Amino acid sequence: MGPSYGPQVLDHYLHPRNVGSFDADDPRVGTALVGSPELGQILKLQIRLEGATIESACFRAFGSGEAIAAGSLATEWLQGRDLDQALAIGSQDIVQALGLAPDKLHCALLAQDAIRAAVADYTGKQPSTPTNTVPEAHHGNHADTTGR
């Protein structure tokens, strides 16, 4: 028998929001590629800012339905927020919103890491923004944070 998804996970898995990619070389875009091919979970998350606000976010994911749902939910939550608000999105927020089982916490952590890495990539492209203010990822499984 296959996995049993809760209603929120099932909705985002069957109808993922904001799937796609932006130009990673655009200075308004922050790109993250987190996860581990060995563990079968990879999430590419991108944010695009207009001024100080995230105007758009997109993702591509490889992995479980919960990982896809976490990426989809993250893109919805990121739109319209500033960078500090984006960084305030935590794995427990994602766990609660999706109703994830305890053994799927890593999917929420993947999304949290992707948000932080995308913000770090974006701020690293900005000449007047200090890059040392972005918190470290929760569990360092980043193969590449640029997505290139």
Summary of the structure (lengths in Angstrom):
residues: 148
radius of gyration: 14.2
end to end distance: 37.3
largest distance: 53.3
contacts: 494
relative contact order: 0.21
helix: 44%
strand: 21%
